[in-house]
Amino acid sequence: MNFWIVTVGEPLPGFSGTSRPWRSGALASLLARRGHKVTWWVSTVDHFSKTHWLKQSCSQAVQENLDLQFLHGCLYRRNVSLARYRNHRQIAREFSRIAPAHERPDLILCSYPTIELSEAAVTYGSTRNIPVLLDIRDLWPDEILTRVPGLARPAARLALAPLYGAARRAMRGATGIIAISRQYLDWALQVAGRAATACDHVIPLGYTGNLGQVVPSPAVEHRLRELGVDPRKRICWFSGTFVGNIDLGTVIEAARLLADRSDVQFVFSGSGEREAAWRRQGAGLDNVIFTGWVGSEELAWLSTVATLGLAAYRPNATMSLPNKLFEYMSMGLPVLLSLGGEAERLVTDNGIGDIYRAGDPQHLAQLIGERSGDAGWRATCSRNARALFAARYSADVVYEQYADTLEGEALTSS
């Protein structure tokens, strides 16, 4: 079959070095290995470094049966900004301009957001009788509203009316909806104004879980030790992007409360637009270490020395089942989580960690004090996490299911 995957903002094969593939990357590669022709529509902008991969729209083959079709857009420096909105509109227009020159696909899968690309893909598919599935990963533009002070939200919602309109058109026009959680699927169906059908599916985020196969070099371990990471201590570790719903501010204040505990250390791996503010907040705390962005070797070493994995999200975060949970599960790390809903039920029902109140450093400090020294609890959580991950959330399980679903939808619509 011929599949189009429309997703921006992920690591790209052949361009992102050793970065692990994310959802669309893993799925595209699997479909290509199954013998399907896959065109992955991507942006020329590297979302992480805020630089251009390429300077113009073009197509490049990256493996057998898999091509990247780049869509050119302007650079942006902040994830929520007018420049990023302009970029999204530009690449949506590029998709509409370039798509007719490509061979007609059997099915289009488009990640949501971006809203603009989703609407463009749905419009293109509906006018040519091509099935289009939207993969719901974030609740935009609701997510934008959560970052606006309460009194300003009515005005902000009015300003966002065009985006809400585009979101409704995309949801209503899509053949079906795939979502990373039940909560996200219910949200999308509400936006679409319809009930669920056989074309709607919940397929969680998957994680490769292959860090156990990575052997860190002595130089990697030396660099991290030089930064201050101390494997003799009970390390509370966060790894991820310093943006959006993430709340390291509360974690830093918990570290301040535990500053007299010489056996506990906080290690933050990653970067993003909030990094400078959090580094300033943590300045002077000997138990807080920032490693910067890390690759697979660093991740592999840190996963073996960490005691707890921090899934740190701000109050009222819109996340449902974030990939951070599955990443920590694959490593066998007990997780301390600040989300409710599906994520809380996953953690508590399966015995893989504990919950702290979002925005409450005293509660987090108390839990860390209790759980970091409880070897029996940690061992039980670790066993449960690895078993649950292998059974339900490993990339092999999730993306085989995803590929089967896309093949079935394409056959049904043909």
N, C-alpha and C positions, 0 to 999 in steps of 0.2 A: 504494500500500500504506500501511499504518499501522504505523509503527515507534515503539517506545519505546527511548530511550537513558537509561540510569540511571548517572549519573556525578556525583560531587561533587568539589570542589577544583580546578576549572578557571575561567579567566576567562569571564565571561558576556556575551553580546551585549546591549547596552543598559545594562549595569551596570558594566563594567570599563573604561570609557573607551576609550583607543586600544590597549589590550593585545591582542596577536595571539591568534587562536583556537588552542587546543590540539587534541588528538586528537579528543575528542568534539565540540567546538565546530565544527571543520572538517567532520567527518563529518555532523553534524546539518544544517549549512547546505547541504552538497552534496545530501543526500537531499531536503531541502525544495525545492531548485532543480530537482531531477529530477521534482518533482510529487508526491512522497509526503507524507503527513501525518506529522509528527514531534513527539513529546512528549519533551522532555528533562527528566528528573527530577533536580533539583538541591537542594542544601542552602540554607537561609536564611543560613548562616554563610559569610562571605568567608574562605576558608582563609588568605589571604595577610595581610590586615589584622587578622584575628581580631575582626572586628566583624560585626554582622548586616546583610545586604542588606535583609531585611524582618523583621517581627516575628511573622509567622504564615504558615502554609501557605496558598498560593494559586496560581493559574495566571495567567500573563501571556503574551500574544502578543508576539513580538519581531521576526518577519518573516513573510512569507507562508508558510503551511504549517508554521511552527515556533512551538511554545509552550514556555515554561518552566513546569514544575510544581515549585514550591518545597515542600520538606519542612522543617518547623521543628524545630530542635534547639537545645540550649544552647550557649553560647560555651565555647571552650577557649583557653588561652594557650600551651600547649606541644603540639608535634605528637605526642609520646609521653607520654600522661598519662591519668589516670582520667577527667578531664573530657572528653577527646576520645572515649574508649571509651563514656562515657555518651551523648555526642552521636550516635555511630554507632548505638547501640541505639535512641535516640529516633527518628532519621530512618528507620530500618528499620521501626519500628512505624507511623510515619506513612505510609510507602509501602503497607504492608499494609492500613491503614485507608482510604486514599484510592483506591487502584488500582481496586477494584470499581466505583467511580462513573464511571470512564472507559470510552470505547468500547474494545472488545476489540482489541488489536493483532495484527498478523500475525506479529511477531517482537519479542522483547525482547533488547536488548544491554546487558549490565551490566558496568561496569568493576570489576575486582578488584585491590586492595581498593576499597571497604570489604568486609570479610567479612560483616558483618551485612546490608548491603543486597543482597549477592550471594545469600546464603541466602534472603532474603525474596523476591527476584525469581524464583529457581529454584522456590521453593515455590509462589508464585502461578502461574507458568507451568505447572508440572507438574499442578496440580489443574484446569487449564482447557485442557489440551492445546495450549498456546502454546509454540513453540520459544524457548528461552533460550540465548543464547551468552554466555559469560564472556570478557571481554577482560583478560588477565593482564598487569599492568603492574609489580607489585611482589610480592616473595615473602613476604607476611605469612602467619602470624606469625613465620616464620623471621627476618625482618629485625629484629624486636624482640629475639630471642635474641642476635643478633650484637652488640647494644649492652650486653649483660649480661656482667660479668666471668666468666671461665671457671669458677671454683669455684662460682658461684651459678647456673650454667645449669641443672643438674638441677632445682633448686627452681623456677626461673623457668619451665621447660618444664611442670612440674606445674601451676603457676598458670595457664599459658596453655592448659591442656587443653581448656577450653570453646571457645576460639577455633580450636584445631586440629580439634575435632569439627565445628564449624560449617563450617570450610573443606572438610573431607572431604565433608560432606553437599552443599555447594554444587557442588563439582567433580563428584561422582558423579551428581547430579541434572541437571546442565546438558546440553542437547542437544548442544552442541559447545563447543570452546575455541578462542579466538583469542589469540595471544600475540605480544609484540613481538620475540621471538627464539626460536630453536630451544631454547636452554637453558631458557627460561621455559615453553615448551610441554612439554618433557620433565618438568619439575618438576610442572606441573599434572597431567599424566597419571599421574605416580607417586602424587600425592595422591589422585587419583580411583581409582587401582588398576585401570587399564585400558590397553589399547593404543590407538594413534591410529586414527581413522576418517576418512571423507571429510568429516565435519563439523568437523574440527580444522584450523586454519590458522595459519601464521606471517605476520603483517603488521607490518612494522617501524613505528616511530614516523616520522612525516613532519614536515617543517618547511616553512613557507611560502616561505622564501628570497626574500622580496620587499623586503628592506632596500635593495636597489639603487634602488628606486623612491621611497624616502623621501629628501627633501631637508632636511637639518638647518638650522634657522634659525641666524643668527649668534649669537643669544642662547644657544642650546644649546652651541655651541662655546665661547663665552666662559665659560659657567658651568663647563664641564669643565676648561678651561685654568686658571681661577681656583682650582679644587680641586687643581691641580698636575699634571694630565695634560700630558705634554710630547711632542708628535708627532715631535720631532727625535730622540727616544730609541727604542731597541728595546723595544717594549712587550710584556710578557708579560701577557695579559689573561684573567681569569676573569669570566664573566657567568653568574649563576644565583642559586639560593636557598641560603642559608647554613644548611643543615640536613643531617640524616641521614648519608648516605654521603660527603658532600663533605668534603675534607680540605685546607683552606687553611693549617692549622698547618704542615704540611710545606713548603708553598710559601713561607710567611713566613720559615721558617728558611733556605730556599734564598736568599731575598732578603737575609737577614743575611750569608750567606756571600759574596754578590756586592755587598756594600755599597760596596766600593771601585771598582766598575765604574760610572763616571758615565754610560755610554752605555746602561744597562739599567734599565728601570723596570717595576714590578709594579702592575697596576691591577685592582682587584676591584670589580665592579659587581653589586649585589644587596643583599639583606637577609635576615634570618631569626633564629632563636633563638640561633645561635652567633656572631652578628655582634659583640656586645659583647666576648666573649672573644677573638676574633681581632683586634679593634681594639686591645685591651690588649696582645696579643702583638706587634703590629706598631708599637706606639707608639715613637717615637724613630728609626724607620727612614725616612730621607728618600726611599728608592726604593720605598716602598709607599704607594699611594693608594687610599682607599676612596671610591667615588663615590656610595654609596647606591643605592637602587632607581632604575632608568633606564627611560625609555620608548623608543618606536621611533626617535625622532630621535637620542637619545643613542646608542642601539645602532648606528644607521647610521653616525654619525660615528666612534665608537670602532672599528667594524669596518674602517674605512678607514685608521686610524692604527696599529692593532695589528700586531705582528710575528708573534706566536705565540698560539695559543689553548690554554689550560690546561684539560684534562679531569682534574681533581684529585679522586681518590677515595681513601678511606682503605683501609688493608690489610684484606683479607677482605671488601671491599664485595660486596654481593649483586647489583649492577648487571650487566647483560649488554650490551645495546646502548642506552646512554642517549641521550636527545635531544641532549645537549650535542655529541656527535660530529657529528650532522647539521646542527646550527646552525653550527658552525665550518666544516664542509664547504661549506655554502651561501655563506659569506662568502669562501671561498678561503683560509682561514687554516690554515697547517700546525698540527697538533695535537700536544701532548705529553700522553700518556695514562698513567695508572697502573693500568689494569685489564688483566687477562689474558683468556683465553678468546676468545669471539667478537669482542669489541671489539678486542683486540690483533691478531687475524688480519685484521680489516677494515682496520686502520691499516697494518699491515706489508705485507700482500698487495697492497694498492692504492697503496702509496707516498704516503700522505697525512700522514705525521708520524713520530713516534718514541715509544718506550716508556721510562718511567722506573719504578724500583722504588718501589712505594707505601710511604710512610713514610720514605723515604730522601732527606733534603734534599741530601746531598752529591752523590748521583747526579743529582738534578734540576738542581742548580747547574752541574754539569759539562756536562750536555746543553744547558742554556740558553747557557752560554758558547760551546759549539761551534756549535749550530744557529742562534742568533740572528744570527750574523755570516756565515753561509753563504748568500749570495744565490742561488747556483745551486740548492742543495737546496730553499730556500724557494719558488723559482719553480716547480720541478718539482712539489712537494707541492701548491702552489696550483692548478696546471693539473689535476692528477689529482683533487683534491678537488672542484673545480667540475664536472668531467665525470662523476664517479661520482654526485654528488648529483643532477645533472640526469637521469641515466639511471635511478636506482633509488630515490632517497630524497626527492625533492621532494614537497610536499603534493599537487600535481596528479597525480603518478603513484600515490602510495600510497593516497590517498583515493578515487580512481576505482576502484582495485582493491578497496578495502574496501567501497565501495557496491555494486559488482558482486557481491561475495561475499554481502553481506546480502540482496540481492534474490534471488540464487540459493537461499540457504538458506530464505528465506520461501516461495518458489515450491515448493521440494521438499517442504516440510512442510505445504503447504496441501492 
